[in-house]
């Protein structure tokens, strides 16, 4: 039993380290996350990103480099890498956070960038979204501004199932800006209530008209 626990803990640690490495190296490619799957042939790694071509590289050159890194640095056996695109980037908190970081580094005003991102998240079908940007926004004193839309779950089972959270950082002349994004996925919440219009049988409708 102890060995099984140790195996899964070790697997989680390795996945976290790989995830942090890819997030650091490919945040401009819209990196969103990974899945690890042990197979008889080795380890299958599925990388999700907004722009898979950036991670794949010219003629798969980056994939070959990543395979060597995964094998030597992280100890994965015969890594087999697949890069796939994210169906809806604005429902991925990590992609939105990285997009905001890149936008701020390119000189976009933080309020304008946040409002545009918030609008597109809601247009993508999210039930709610929250963006927090912190740093030396308008003065030498660090502070934060928060932008919200829709409904945000902060506690309970719904927050762990429906809410995706991500953090990114942007290096600007005033210093480092922190960006936190929460997105409530378009799922039916547990506290969902719906009032249905009563259906009147056709026979009663006919009797009512006759009266």
C-alpha positions as CSV (number, residue, x, y, z in Angstrom):
1,X,0.0,0.0,0.0
2,X,2.8,2.3,0.9
3,X,4.6,1.6,-2.5
4,X,1.3,2.4,-4.4
5,X,1.0,5.7,-2.5
6,X,4.7,6.6,-3.1
7,X,4.2,5.8,-6.9
8,X,1.3,8.2,-7.3
9,X,2.9,10.9,-5.2
10,X,6.1,10.6,-7.3
11,X,4.0,10.6,-10.5
12,X,2.3,13.8,-9.4
13,X,5.6,15.5,-8.5
14,X,7.0,14.7,-11.9
15,X,3.9,16.0,-13.7
16,X,4.0,19.2,-11.7
17,X,7.7,19.8,-12.5
18,X,7.1,19.1,-16.3
19,X,4.0,21.4,-16.2
20,X,6.0,24.2,-14.6
21,X,8.8,23.8,-17.1
22,X,6.5,23.9,-20.1
23,X,4.6,26.9,-18.7
24,X,7.8,28.8,-18.3
25,X,9.2,28.0,-21.7
26,X,6.0,28.1,-23.8
27,X,3.7,30.7,-22.3
28,X,3.9,32.7,-25.5
29,X,2.5,29.7,-27.3
30,X,-0.5,29.6,-25.1
31,X,0.5,26.6,-23.1
32,X,-2.6,25.2,-21.3
33,X,-1.5,21.9,-19.6
34,X,-0.4,18.3,-20.0
35,X,-1.7,14.7,-19.5
36,X,0.7,11.9,-18.7
37,X,-0.2,8.3,-19.5
38,X,2.0,5.2,-18.9
39,X,1.9,2.8,-21.9
40,X,3.6,-0.5,-22.6
41,X,5.9,1.4,-25.1
42,X,6.8,4.1,-22.6
43,X,5.2,7.4,-21.5
44,X,2.7,9.3,-23.6
45,X,2.7,13.1,-23.0
46,X,-0.2,15.1,-24.4
47,X,0.5,18.8,-24.4
48,X,-2.4,21.3,-24.8
49,X,-1.6,24.7,-26.3
50,X,-3.3,27.5,-28.2
51,X,-0.5,27.4,-30.9
52,X,0.8,23.8,-31.2
53,X,3.1,24.7,-34.1
54,X,5.3,26.8,-31.8
55,X,5.8,23.8,-29.5
56,X,6.3,21.3,-32.4
57,X,8.9,23.5,-34.1
58,X,10.1,23.3,-37.7
59,X,9.9,19.7,-38.9
60,X,9.4,18.5,-35.3
61,X,12.7,19.9,-34.0
62,X,11.3,21.1,-30.7
63,X,9.5,17.8,-30.1
64,X,12.8,16.0,-30.4
65,X,14.5,18.4,-27.9
66,X,11.6,18.0,-25.5
67,X,11.7,14.2,-25.7
68,X,15.4,14.3,-24.7
69,X,14.7,16.8,-21.8
70,X,11.8,14.6,-20.5
71,X,13.9,11.5,-20.6
72,X,17.1,12.9,-19.1
73,X,15.9,15.6,-16.7
74,X,12.6,14.2,-15.6
75,X,13.3,10.5,-15.9
76,X,10.4,9.6,-18.3
77,X,10.9,6.3,-20.1
78,X,10.7,6.5,-23.9
79,X,8.5,9.7,-24.0
80,X,6.0,9.9,-26.9
81,X,4.8,13.5,-27.3
82,X,1.6,14.7,-28.8
83,X,0.7,18.4,-29.1
84,X,-3.0,19.3,-29.6
85,X,-4.8,22.6,-29.8
86,X,-7.3,23.9,-27.3
87,X,-10.8,24.0,-28.6
88,X,-11.8,27.3,-26.9
89,X,-8.8,29.3,-25.6
90,X,-10.9,31.8,-23.7
91,X,-12.3,29.1,-21.5
92,X,-8.7,28.2,-20.4
93,X,-7.6,30.3,-17.4
94,X,-3.9,29.6,-18.1
95,X,-4.1,30.7,-21.7
96,X,-6.0,33.9,-20.8
97,X,-3.5,34.7,-18.1
98,X,-0.5,34.2,-20.4
99,X,-2.2,36.3,-23.1
100,X,-2.6,39.1,-20.6
101,X,1.0,38.9,-19.6
102,X,2.2,39.1,-23.2
103,X,-0.2,42.0,-23.9
104,X,1.2,44.0,-20.9
105,X,4.8,43.3,-21.9
106,X,3.9,44.6,-25.4
107,X,2.7,47.9,-23.9
108,X,-1.1,47.5,-23.7
109,X,-2.8,49.3,-20.9
110,X,-3.7,46.9,-18.1
111,X,-7.4,48.0,-17.8
112,X,-8.0,47.8,-21.6
113,X,-6.4,44.4,-21.8
114,X,-8.4,43.1,-18.8
115,X,-11.7,44.4,-20.0
116,X,-11.2,42.9,-23.5
117,X,-10.2,39.5,-22.0
118,X,-13.2,39.6,-19.7
119,X,-15.6,40.3,-22.5
120,X,-14.2,37.5,-24.7
121,X,-14.3,35.0,-21.8
122,X,-18.0,35.7,-21.3
123,X,-18.7,35.6,-25.0
124,X,-17.1,32.1,-25.1
125,X,-19.8,30.9,-22.8
126,X,-18.3,31.1,-19.3
127,X,-20.7,31.5,-16.4
128,X,-18.4,33.9,-14.7
129,X,-14.8,35.3,-14.7
130,X,-12.5,37.3,-12.5
131,X,-9.2,39.0,-13.4
132,X,-6.9,40.4,-10.8
133,X,-3.8,42.5,-11.9
134,X,-1.4,43.6,-9.2
135,X,1.8,45.6,-9.2
136,X,2.8,49.3,-9.6
137,X,-0.1,50.0,-11.8
138,X,-0.4,53.8,-11.6
139,X,2.1,54.8,-9.0
140,X,5.2,53.7,-7.2
141,X,3.1,51.9,-4.6
142,X,2.0,48.4,-5.5
143,X,-1.7,47.7,-5.5
144,X,-4.2,45.6,-7.4
145,X,-7.3,46.0,-9.4
146,X,-10.1,43.4,-9.8
147,X,-12.4,42.9,-12.7
148,X,-15.4,40.6,-12.5
149,X,-18.3,39.4,-14.6
150,X,-21.0,36.8,-14.0
151,X,-21.0,34.4,-11.0
152,X,-17.8,33.3,-9.2
153,X,-17.7,30.2,-6.9
154,X,-15.1,30.5,-4.2
155,X,-15.9,27.5,-1.9
156,X,-17.5,24.1,-1.9
157,X,-17.5,21.3,-4.5
158,X,-18.6,23.7,-7.3
159,X,-15.4,25.8,-6.9
160,X,-13.2,22.7,-7.3
161,X,-15.2,21.3,-10.3
162,X,-16.3,24.3,-12.2
163,X,-13.7,27.0,-11.5
164,X,-10.3,27.0,-13.3
165,X,-7.6,29.3,-11.8
166,X,-4.2,30.4,-13.3
167,X,-1.5,32.8,-12.4
168,X,1.0,34.5,-14.7
169,X,3.6,37.2,-14.4
170,X,4.7,40.1,-16.7
171,X,8.0,41.8,-16.4
172,X,7.7,45.6,-17.1
173,X,9.8,48.7,-16.4
174,X,8.0,49.5,-13.1
175,X,8.5,45.9,-11.9
176,X,6.7,42.5,-12.0
177,X,3.0,42.5,-12.5
178,X,1.0,39.6,-11.2
179,X,-2.0,38.3,-13.1
180,X,-4.6,36.0,-11.7
181,X,-7.5,34.6,-13.7
182,X,-10.5,32.6,-12.6
183,X,-13.0,31.2,-15.1
184,X,-16.3,29.4,-14.2
185,X,-16.8,26.8,-16.9
186,X,-20.1,26.5,-18.8
187,X,-21.5,23.7,-16.6
188,X,-24.8,23.3,-14.8
189,X,-24.1,24.2,-11.1
190,X,-25.4,22.1,-8.2
191,X,-27.5,25.1,-7.0
192,X,-29.2,25.5,-10.4
193,X,-32.9,26.2,-10.2
194,X,-35.3,26.4,-13.1
195,X,-38.9,27.4,-13.0
196,X,-40.9,25.6,-15.7
197,X,-44.2,26.9,-17.1
198,X,-47.0,24.5,-16.2
199,X,-48.3,22.5,-19.1
200,X,-52.2,22.6,-19.4
201,X,-53.6,19.4,-20.9
202,X,-55.4,20.0,-24.2
203,X,-58.7,18.7,-22.9
204,X,-58.8,21.4,-20.1
205,X,-57.9,24.0,-22.7
206,X,-61.0,23.0,-24.8
207,X,-63.3,23.0,-21.8
208,X,-62.0,26.5,-20.8
209,X,-62.8,27.9,-24.2
210,X,-66.3,26.3,-24.2
211,X,-67.1,27.9,-20.9
